[in-house]
Amino acid sequence: MRPIPSLLASTALCAVLLPALAVGQESGSVETQAPNATGQQPAFEGQTRAPQPAEMPQVETTVIAEDLPQLWSLEFLPDGRMLVTTKAGDMHIVTPEGEAGSPIEGLPEVDDRGQGGLLDVALAPDFESSGLVFFSFSEPRDGGNGTSVASAILSADDANGGTLEDLKVIFQQTPTYNGDKHFGSRLVFAPDGALFVTVGERSDVETRNQAQDISSGLGKVFRIDSSGEALPDNPFTATENALPEIWSLGHRNMQAATLDGEGRLWTVEHGPMGGDELNRPEAGTNYGWPEVTYGLDYSGEPIGEGITAKEGTTQPVYYWDPVIAPSGMAFYEGSEFPEWQGAFLIGGLVAEGVVVVHLDGDKVVYEERVPLQARVRDVKIGPDGAVYAVTENPDAGTSTIVRLSKAIT
């Protein structure tokens, strides 16, 4: 392991100077750029551009592993090693010292064009006895592709390699579509054993309206059991023509999801040009996309009627304009950063760092940024209480795992 001198210097400097960055901004927010949608107003106070906290920790960054293939997700194994997925379709085990094993055998083919690839990975709640892992991937299919979820038993060896055995594709997002964008996807096990699966609406104008259609699996959060079946208490199980796996609808592209300290699901989804959203998806709730959204289309024009509120849809808890481009998310409970206790840590692809969101109840009260000068694809809390960020360089096709700890002053 070695420190990154430039990151150490810039992060420590930023921790000291961040409050000064907001001088002249009415809200005291870390965000100083003008919003893309200048005519839009938040629905309630604190829905965007929350102020920075009065005290922010100085953060030290240390490279754990570098020059890895481009990664998409990271999950800690019980023994402290890290199980990672690569966009190209491999899994590796990485030791705490940063040594990556050979690719794990037995994975299915993935369609890694565009935003596709091998996506999230999650350990079964009973992993220590069952060895089961679950992963999502952009599955090649007749007529196109789609986000699918598979389960398998991980048989790891002493050389940090291994094999996936008894692999089963347990769930397929439908309809199949021939595109290369907005696959989602994060996997989150609830305390009751239910598996939440977040997906996208495949981006294109011809598909995004299906985020409002409960007979379509585009732009949804699903809630299934470990065999891929809909839970009987899901909100649309008795609704004609509805997909019974649907938990919530009206989403754009969710690449960040986690549980809070009460075991409730939270997500952060990519908005258009402006309009990234923090939500707490509840059963049967419609979050509006694409009929209701903050931000603008990439052309600079309004999306649809350009409205930000509509009866029957739920407002985001918080939104960002300009975007942070969220990917990966963790709820902080640990001893390394007392200042972050109970906060969400969100990876920022455009923000190029970790976005820290502090809540009071279900309302955002503070926001801060930890700059890493790199696109952050995933964020996890390690068994040591430190924060582990997966950064990516798509042009080079490489990734780095960085450990965030509290600087000793």
C-alpha positions as CSV (number, residue, x, y, z in Angstrom):
1,M,0.0,0.0,0.0
2,R,1.2,3.5,-0.7
3,P,-0.3,7.0,-0.1
4,I,-1.1,9.2,-3.1
5,P,0.8,12.4,-2.3
6,S,-1.2,14.6,-4.6
7,L,-4.5,13.2,-3.2
8,L,-3.3,13.5,0.4
9,A,-2.4,17.1,-0.1
10,S,-5.5,18.1,-2.0
11,T,-7.9,16.2,0.3
12,A,-6.4,17.6,3.4
13,L,-6.5,21.1,1.9
14,C,-10.0,20.6,0.8
15,A,-11.1,19.5,4.2
16,V,-9.7,22.7,5.6
17,L,-11.0,25.1,2.9
18,L,-14.3,23.6,1.8
19,P,-16.4,26.0,3.9
20,A,-14.7,28.9,2.2
21,L,-15.6,27.6,-1.2
22,A,-19.2,28.5,-0.6
23,V,-18.5,32.1,0.3
24,G,-21.1,34.3,-1.5
25,Q,-23.5,31.3,-2.0
26,E,-26.7,32.0,-0.3
27,S,-27.1,28.4,0.9
28,G,-23.5,27.8,1.9
29,S,-23.6,24.8,-0.3
30,V,-20.5,23.0,-1.6
31,E,-22.0,23.4,-5.1
32,T,-21.1,26.8,-6.5
33,Q,-22.0,26.2,-10.2
34,A,-25.4,27.5,-11.6
35,P,-28.0,24.8,-12.1
36,N,-28.7,23.7,-15.7
37,A,-32.4,24.3,-15.3
38,T,-32.3,27.8,-14.0
39,G,-36.1,28.3,-13.9
40,Q,-36.8,25.3,-11.6
41,Q,-37.3,25.6,-7.9
42,P,-37.1,22.9,-5.2
43,A,-40.4,21.7,-3.8
44,F,-39.4,22.3,-0.2
45,E,-36.5,23.8,1.8
46,G,-33.4,21.7,1.8
47,Q,-34.3,19.6,-1.2
48,T,-31.2,20.7,-3.0
49,R,-27.9,22.5,-2.2
50,A,-27.9,21.8,1.5
51,P,-25.2,23.6,3.4
52,Q,-21.9,22.1,4.5
53,P,-21.5,20.9,8.1
54,A,-19.5,23.2,10.4
55,E,-16.9,20.5,11.1
56,M,-15.6,18.1,8.4
57,P,-12.9,15.5,8.9
58,Q,-9.6,15.7,7.2
59,V,-9.3,12.6,5.0
60,E,-6.2,10.6,4.2
61,T,-6.2,8.5,1.0
62,T,-4.2,5.3,0.5
63,V,-4.0,3.2,-2.7
64,I,-4.8,-0.4,-1.9
65,A,-4.7,-1.8,-5.4
66,E,-4.0,-0.1,-8.8
67,D,-3.9,-1.0,-12.5
68,L,-6.8,-3.4,-12.0
69,P,-9.1,-4.0,-15.0
70,Q,-12.0,-1.5,-15.0
71,L,-14.2,-2.5,-12.1
72,W,-17.9,-2.0,-11.4
73,S,-18.5,-3.2,-7.9
74,L,-16.8,-4.3,-4.7
75,E,-18.0,-6.5,-1.8
76,F,-16.1,-7.5,1.3
77,L,-15.8,-11.2,2.1
78,P,-16.1,-12.3,5.7
79,D,-12.3,-12.8,5.9
80,G,-11.5,-9.2,4.8
81,R,-10.7,-10.0,1.2
82,M,-12.6,-8.1,-1.5
83,L,-14.7,-9.6,-4.3
84,V,-14.8,-7.3,-7.3
85,T,-16.5,-7.4,-10.7
86,T,-15.1,-6.1,-13.9
87,K,-17.0,-4.4,-16.6
88,A,-15.6,-6.8,-19.1
89,G,-17.2,-9.7,-17.3
90,D,-14.7,-11.2,-14.8
91,M,-14.7,-11.5,-11.0
92,H,-11.5,-11.3,-8.9
93,I,-10.6,-11.7,-5.3
94,V,-8.4,-8.9,-4.0
95,T,-6.5,-9.3,-0.8
96,P,-6.2,-6.5,1.9
97,E,-2.6,-6.0,0.6
98,G,-3.9,-5.3,-2.9
99,E,-3.0,-8.6,-4.6
100,A,-5.6,-9.7,-7.2
101,G,-6.1,-13.3,-8.0
102,S,-6.8,-14.8,-11.4
103,P,-10.3,-14.5,-12.8
104,I,-12.9,-16.6,-11.1
105,E,-14.2,-19.3,-13.5
106,G,-17.8,-20.1,-14.4
107,L,-19.2,-16.7,-15.2
108,P,-21.8,-16.2,-18.0
109,E,-21.2,-14.1,-21.1
110,V,-22.0,-10.4,-20.7
111,D,-22.7,-7.7,-23.2
112,D,-20.1,-5.1,-22.2
113,R,-20.8,-2.5,-24.9
114,G,-21.5,1.0,-23.7
115,Q,-22.7,0.9,-20.1
116,G,-23.1,-2.8,-20.1
117,G,-21.0,-5.5,-18.4
118,L,-20.8,-7.5,-15.2
119,L,-22.4,-5.1,-12.7
120,D,-23.1,-5.5,-9.0
121,V,-22.3,-8.4,-6.7
122,A,-23.8,-9.1,-3.3
123,L,-23.3,-11.9,-0.7
124,A,-26.3,-13.9,0.4
125,P,-27.3,-13.1,4.0
126,D,-26.2,-16.7,4.9
127,F,-23.0,-16.6,2.8
128,E,-20.8,-18.0,5.5
129,S,-22.7,-21.2,5.4
130,S,-24.1,-21.3,1.9
131,G,-21.3,-19.7,-0.1
132,L,-24.0,-18.1,-2.3
133,V,-23.3,-14.9,-4.2
134,F,-25.7,-12.9,-6.4
135,F,-24.7,-10.7,-9.3
136,S,-26.3,-8.6,-12.0
137,F,-25.1,-8.3,-15.6
138,S,-26.2,-7.1,-19.0
139,E,-27.2,-10.4,-20.5
140,P,-27.0,-10.9,-24.3
141,R,-30.3,-12.2,-25.6
142,D,-32.0,-12.8,-28.9
143,G,-33.0,-9.3,-30.2
144,G,-30.7,-7.4,-27.8
145,N,-29.9,-7.5,-24.1
146,G,-31.2,-6.7,-20.6
147,T,-30.3,-6.7,-17.0
148,S,-30.4,-10.1,-15.4
149,V,-29.6,-11.5,-11.9
150,A,-27.8,-14.8,-11.3
151,S,-26.8,-16.7,-8.2
152,A,-24.0,-19.2,-7.7
153,I,-21.8,-20.8,-5.1
154,L,-18.4,-19.2,-4.8
155,S,-15.7,-21.8,-4.2
156,A,-12.6,-19.8,-3.5
157,D,-9.1,-21.2,-3.4
158,D,-6.0,-20.3,-1.4
159,A,-4.5,-18.5,-4.4
160,N,-7.3,-15.9,-4.5
161,G,-8.9,-17.6,-7.5
162,G,-11.9,-19.8,-7.6
163,T,-15.0,-21.1,-9.4
164,L,-18.7,-20.2,-9.5
165,E,-20.7,-23.4,-9.2
166,D,-24.4,-24.2,-9.7
167,L,-24.9,-21.0,-11.5
168,K,-28.6,-20.0,-12.1
169,V,-30.1,-17.0,-13.8
170,I,-32.9,-16.2,-11.4
171,F,-34.3,-13.0,-12.8
172,Q,-34.5,-11.2,-16.2
173,Q,-35.6,-7.7,-16.7
174,T,-38.0,-7.5,-19.6
175,P,-38.6,-6.4,-22.3
176,T,-35.3,-7.2,-24.1
177,Y,-34.0,-4.2,-25.9
178,N,-31.1,-3.7,-28.3
179,G,-29.3,-0.8,-26.6
180,D,-26.1,-0.2,-24.6
181,K,-27.3,2.2,-21.9
182,H,-29.1,2.4,-18.5
183,F,-28.8,-1.2,-17.3
184,G,-28.7,0.0,-13.6
185,S,-28.0,-2.0,-11.4
186,R,-27.5,-2.6,-7.7
187,L,-28.5,-5.5,-5.5
188,V,-29.5,-5.0,-1.9
189,F,-30.7,-7.6,0.6
190,A,-33.3,-6.4,3.1
191,P,-33.3,-7.6,6.7
192,D,-36.2,-10.0,5.9
193,G,-34.1,-11.7,3.2
194,A,-35.9,-10.0,0.2
195,L,-33.6,-8.9,-2.6
196,F,-34.0,-5.4,-4.1
197,V,-32.9,-5.1,-7.7
198,T,-32.5,-1.6,-9.3
199,V,-32.5,-1.2,-13.1
200,G,-32.7,1.5,-15.7
201,E,-35.1,2.4,-18.4
202,R,-32.6,1.9,-21.2
203,S,-32.2,5.6,-21.9
204,D,-33.8,6.0,-25.4
205,V,-36.9,8.1,-26.0
206,E,-38.7,5.0,-27.3
207,T,-38.1,3.1,-24.0
208,R,-38.0,5.6,-21.2
209,N,-41.8,6.1,-21.1
210,Q,-42.0,2.5,-20.0
211,A,-40.7,3.6,-16.6
212,Q,-44.4,4.5,-16.0
213,D,-45.8,1.2,-17.3
214,I,-46.2,-1.5,-14.7
215,S,-46.4,-4.2,-17.3
216,S,-42.8,-3.3,-18.3
217,G,-39.6,-4.0,-16.3
218,L,-37.9,-0.8,-17.4
219,G,-37.1,2.0,-14.9
220,K,-38.1,0.0,-11.8
221,V,-37.1,-1.3,-8.4
222,F,-37.9,-5.0,-8.1
223,R,-38.3,-7.0,-4.9
224,I,-37.8,-10.8,-5.2
225,D,-36.8,-13.7,-3.1
226,S,-33.5,-15.6,-3.5
227,S,-34.9,-17.8,-6.2
228,G,-36.1,-14.8,-8.3
229,E,-39.8,-15.0,-7.4
230,A,-41.9,-12.0,-6.6
231,L,-42.7,-11.6,-2.9
232,P,-46.4,-12.1,-2.2
233,D,-46.8,-8.8,-0.4
234,N,-45.4,-6.7,-3.3
235,P,-47.7,-3.8,-4.3
236,F,-48.8,-5.0,-7.7
237,T,-49.2,-8.8,-7.2
238,A,-53.0,-8.5,-7.6
239,T,-53.0,-5.9,-10.4
240,E,-54.0,-7.1,-13.8
241,N,-51.1,-7.2,-16.4
242,A,-48.6,-5.8,-13.8
243,L,-45.2,-7.4,-13.2
244,P,-45.5,-8.8,-9.7
245,E,-41.8,-8.2,-9.0
246,I,-42.2,-4.4,-9.1
247,W,-41.7,-2.5,-5.9
248,S,-41.6,1.1,-7.2
249,L,-41.6,2.8,-10.6
250,G,-40.8,6.0,-12.5
251,H,-37.0,5.7,-12.2
252,R,-34.4,6.6,-14.7
253,N,-31.2,4.8,-14.0
254,M,-30.2,3.6,-10.5
255,Q,-26.6,2.7,-10.0
256,A,-26.6,3.4,-6.2
257,A,-28.6,1.7,-3.5
258,T,-28.2,0.7,0.2
259,L,-30.0,0.2,3.4
260,D,-30.1,2.8,6.2
261,G,-29.8,2.1,9.9
262,E,-33.4,1.1,10.1
263,G,-33.1,-1.4,7.3
264,R,-34.9,0.7,4.7
265,L,-33.9,0.9,1.1
266,W,-32.5,4.2,-0.3
267,T,-31.4,4.8,-3.9
268,V,-29.6,7.5,-5.9
269,E,-30.4,7.6,-9.6
270,H,-28.9,9.4,-12.5
271,G,-31.0,12.3,-13.7
272,P,-30.7,13.9,-17.1
273,M,-28.7,17.1,-17.4
274,G,-29.3,18.0,-13.8
275,G,-31.8,16.1,-11.6
276,D,-29.9,13.3,-9.9
277,E,-32.2,12.0,-7.2
278,L,-31.9,10.6,-3.7
279,N,-35.1,8.6,-3.0
280,R,-36.4,6.2,-0.4
281,P,-38.4,3.8,-2.6
282,E,-41.6,2.6,-0.9
283,A,-44.1,0.0,-2.1
284,G,-46.1,1.1,-5.2
285,T,-44.6,4.6,-5.2
286,N,-44.2,6.4,-8.6
287,Y,-41.1,8.7,-8.8
288,G,-42.2,10.4,-11.9
289,W,-39.7,9.8,-14.7
290,P,-39.9,10.9,-17.5
291,E,-43.1,12.9,-16.9
292,V,-41.7,14.7,-13.8
293,T,-38.1,15.5,-13.4
294,Y,-35.6,18.2,-12.3
295,G,-33.0,19.1,-14.9
296,L,-33.1,19.3,-18.7
297,D,-32.6,17.0,-21.7
298,Y,-29.0,16.8,-23.0
299,S,-30.2,19.0,-25.9
300,G,-30.9,21.7,-23.3
301,E,-34.6,21.5,-23.9
302,P,-37.2,20.6,-21.3
303,I,-38.1,16.9,-20.9
304,G,-41.8,16.4,-21.7
305,E,-43.8,19.3,-20.3
306,G,-40.8,20.4,-18.2
307,I,-42.7,19.9,-14.9
308,T,-41.1,19.1,-11.6
309,A,-44.2,18.0,-9.7
310,K,-47.4,16.1,-10.5
311,E,-50.2,14.6,-8.5
312,G,-49.6,10.9,-8.0
313,T,-45.8,11.1,-8.1
314,T,-43.4,11.4,-5.2
315,Q,-40.7,14.1,-4.9
316,P,-37.1,13.1,-4.4
317,V,-35.8,13.5,-0.9
318,Y,-32.9,15.5,-2.4
319,Y,-31.6,16.3,-5.9
320,W,-28.5,17.6,-7.6
321,D,-28.3,20.1,-10.5
322,P,-25.6,20.0,-11.8
323,V,-25.3,16.3,-11.5
324,I,-22.8,14.3,-9.4
325,A,-23.5,11.2,-11.6
326,P,-24.0,8.7,-8.7
327,S,-22.7,5.2,-8.7
328,G,-22.3,3.1,-5.5
329,M,-23.6,4.0,-2.1
330,A,-23.0,3.1,1.5
331,F,-24.5,3.9,4.9
332,Y,-21.8,4.8,7.3
333,E,-21.7,3.1,10.7
334,G,-18.2,2.9,12.1
335,S,-15.6,4.3,14.4
336,E,-13.1,5.8,11.8
337,F,-15.3,8.8,11.0
338,P,-17.6,9.8,13.9
339,E,-18.5,12.9,11.9
340,W,-20.1,10.7,9.2
341,Q,-22.1,8.4,11.5
342,G,-25.5,7.8,10.0
343,A,-24.6,9.6,6.7
344,F,-24.8,8.2,3.1
345,L,-21.6,8.1,1.2
346,I,-22.2,8.2,-2.6
347,G,-19.7,7.7,-5.4
348,G,-19.6,10.5,-7.9
349,L,-18.5,9.8,-11.5
350,V,-18.8,13.5,-12.5
351,A,-18.2,14.8,-9.0
352,E,-14.9,12.7,-9.0
353,G,-15.1,11.9,-5.4
354,V,-17.3,10.8,-2.5
355,V,-20.4,12.8,-1.8
356,V,-21.4,12.7,1.9
357,V,-25.0,13.3,2.7
358,H,-26.1,13.9,6.3
359,L,-29.7,13.4,7.3
360,D,-31.9,14.4,10.2
361,G,-34.7,11.9,10.0
362,D,-35.5,11.6,6.3
363,K,-34.4,15.1,5.4
364,V,-30.9,16.1,4.1
365,V,-29.4,18.7,6.3
366,Y,-25.8,18.8,5.2
367,E,-23.7,17.8,2.2
368,E,-19.9,17.6,1.8
369,R,-17.5,16.3,-0.8
370,V,-14.3,14.4,-0.6
371,P,-12.4,14.9,-3.9
372,L,-10.4,12.0,-5.3
373,Q,-9.8,13.5,-8.8
374,A,-11.2,10.3,-10.4
375,R,-14.5,8.8,-11.3
376,V,-15.9,6.9,-8.3
377,R,-17.8,3.8,-9.4
378,D,-18.5,2.1,-6.0
379,V,-18.2,2.9,-2.3
380,K,-18.1,0.3,0.6
381,I,-17.4,0.4,4.3
382,G,-14.6,-1.9,5.2
383,P,-14.5,-4.2,8.3
384,D,-11.9,-1.7,9.7
385,G,-14.4,1.2,9.6
386,A,-12.5,2.9,6.8
387,V,-14.2,3.8,3.5
388,Y,-13.1,2.0,0.3
389,A,-13.7,3.7,-3.1
390,V,-13.4,2.1,-6.5
391,T,-12.2,4.6,-9.0
392,E,-12.2,4.0,-12.8
393,N,-10.4,5.3,-15.9
394,P,-12.7,4.2,-18.8
395,D,-10.2,5.5,-21.4
396,A,-7.4,3.3,-20.0
397,G,-9.8,0.5,-19.0
398,T,-8.3,0.5,-15.5
399,S,-9.4,0.9,-11.9
400,T,-7.9,1.7,-8.5
401,I,-9.2,0.8,-5.0
402,V,-8.6,3.7,-2.5
403,R,-8.9,3.5,1.2
404,L,-10.2,6.7,3.0
405,S,-9.2,7.0,6.6
406,K,-9.2,9.9,9.1
407,A,-6.0,11.9,8.9
408,I,-4.0,12.1,12.1
409,T,-3.5,15.7,13.0
